[in-house]
Amino acid sequence: MNNIPYGFRTREDLKKDTRVRTFLDPVRIVASENLIYGENLLLHREEQITLENSNAAILKDKGYFILDFGCEIHGNIKILLWYIQGTKTDGLKTARLRIRFGESVSETCSELGVKNSTNDHANRDLILVAGSLSGNEIGPTGFRFVRLDLLDEGVELSLKAIKGIAVYREIEYKGSFNCNDERVNKIWNTGAYTAHLNMQEYLWDGIKRDRLVWIGDMHPETSTINAVFGYNQSVPESMDLARNSAPLPQWMNTITTYSIWWILLQYDFFMHNGDKEYLKQQKDYLLELLTLLQKYINEDGSECLPERRFFDWPSNEDIQAKHIGLQAMMLFAMKYGASLCGFLGEKEAAEQCRQSYSKLQKYKPTLTENKQAAALMVLAEAANAKEVNANILMKDGSRRLSTFLGYYVLQAMAKAGNMEGALKTIKEYWGAMLDMGATTFWEDFNLDWLENAAPIDEMVPEGKKDLHGDCGAYCYEGFRHSLCHGWASGPTAFLSQYVLGISPAAPGFTEVKICPQLGGLEWAEGTYPTPKGNIWVKHTRLKDGTISTQYNLPEGVRLVK
């Protein structure tokens, strides 16, 4: 108890924040006006205000500057203000500073309400009234860039420093991936970082907007966590929060399919971690949810889920694509529900799920050109992988994807044996975000947005499209668009699961399958975390085209074919 401060040592309501705080310097000044000596003095300074005015940066006469912290972070900034000079009508030695956080440079220059610029979910545009010798901490939100404007005329500020404060879970990157294609390596690492930033008190969707537990959005994100970090408490705590917030017959996050995603999350969590006691805690809710879902199967095997029917945003206005996607989701629910009931010893419930699965399989909807819906039907074993790949998934290259369900399009391509196409899609679609200055992956993306667009890490030149402010759709138009969204991290999980080829064959990784698919890669190696330790593999393409595999399994993990 002596490590708890005296003032609240005896409290019973203490819950430790598992996150840490790290100070970061800005790496460059993007733009400025009326900033004197700034470039040399704001980039590398101490975190504590001092009495000495040596080498302070001066901002005057309604000046401003924009700082770049080098990468997207979640957290705060700390403004160390040494002294204020100038005439004040109120007689106080204070100054009004406007602070604008941005995931892009253009967002730091935006006005609330214009191009959907917003303070939704976290304040990112606010006014600070600050005095001399002050250390003011502002945030938290998600950002890479910060703009500071001096709002008062005839005032001069002496600034000692502006520091970034990154707030994150300090966890080990147990998983790894490396291959002969550096663009693919960078995408793997960027996806891992995107998921990591969203592992806050709970597992969030985004660190600027959607700082919420959207249970239906978590599956690609938790797949990345499984491949990179292994077990993390943010996952079961988020699953429990969603369950407790939606007592049946309510749907999680008010969306029918999101309760189905919870079933898939439970299955993956058990397969990766083998926590039988945790699974038992879900039994009553799981059985009741499966019974509820079975009521929404028509006699012909088609789904008839009620409102709110949601698949993903790019499919939201396509009624047939949405129906196909929901049909696939119902197939998943019954397939994985049967497995979970089997693990729990609930034989009757497992059999009911199997019968419902067979009934759903009899229904054969006509597929549309929607790639996401078609891919999920392939993965639900309700459509032919090679036909779907040739006729739908490969059409228009990497266009008509979504960052959320694009993960499953990649899996469907791999299932069809088109690993070269999957890798090409990863490099073209997710890689294009990196080309435009991204350091994390976005809530959504469309290759058509790139035409005449400026990168997000520059001021938008005259005649160029603002990639952040002028693009987006649905709930993420313009600056409301999140440029760090956990559901977009899918390529990281995909590369570990399909290129390295590692997947659990029994709960808790007591058994593992290693089935590499290199596509056009010459070699790939990496690690995958399990409860028993890391699995290491290296795959090398030989001159005759075959793949040589080396591997090291931790004790207690058995390789199966």
C-alpha angles and dihedrals in degrees: 000000000000090000090064115083113259096239095067101016094118096047117119096202097071118134116176119228104234093203128098133215124228127185116231130189120223111252100211146358107244097193138342146175127202092002112140122202087349105137095058097038109042100049104066117024143130124274096232128076114236135193094242117093095204114145098352118166114239125220117184148162099026091314127163142191136194120218127203116209091194099243141027112279138175115228144052144304126235118213115202105200115188106181143351122213130182142065116308119193091209092052092236126124094233135115133207113232125185112213120197121182118200140185084205132030090245092055090060088058095047128113120227110262094018115109087354094296105169149168091221114148094356134026110251100156114052144136121243122199104205137179136206122291091017133145106204121189117202129186155346110224139111116277149135100191132047128193121199120193125188103221099189124086120226092020128123123199126203106207121195097186148325113219130189116226113205114203114197146132110275099225134149121257094229095166122068140178132196132165140157092272111079093193090060091047091053091050091052091052094044091053091049090051092047091056092043094056090054093053095095126134084323132002105283133196095223138359097222102032125011094035083167141107103256099178094195092056095051102078098084088040095051089045087058091046090052091052097043110027106015116209115015126172092225089074101058091037090055093046090050093048091054092047094047092047092056112048108189135298084034118094120236111261084000090281123115097216092049091068087053091052087055088061091052090048091052091050095050092044091054094045092051099040106022093216101163094174091057091048091052089057088061096050102098094045092043094052093047092047093050091050090050093050092050089063089067098064116102122220091259091055097256121135120248101183113171128236135325089059110178131160106161134319100258088052096043098103096040103089095189094047089049091051091050091049092050090048089056091047091054090051089052091049093055095040097050093033088060091051093049092048088050091053088051094049092245096141098169094049090047091053092049089053092050091051091049090049091053091049092051091049091060091066113085112190119194107256120231128206090271103124097200096053093044092049093053091050088055092050090047087056091242098113136042109263098210094047094047091046093051099040103035117007097051095043113112091004112244096353126110094036130131124216089228103050095023085092089068093046087059090050092050090051090052091048088055090052092251099128092143089058091048092052091046090052092050092052095044100041107031091027091057090063089056090049089057093054102272120151092180132032122262138241088248139347138193124193089218088068090069096073108115091342126149120227116261093242095063138066106262108254122223110279095020127113118248100234092201104035099036100043139058131077144219110012092350104059117148120332093355085074111111114229093193111053122159095214089065093065094086098116089066093057091041095053092050094044100041109022094038084031098214122153135150114256094187133023114287093014093279082142127029137191120213111194110157124199111188098178104189095341120118094211143348133188137175150125134266122200122234132171087258097049139283123320112218124201137171123190123193127185110228126212092261090056096253121125123241113207129199120184144169120206125196118241112281096030116108125197115231131184 
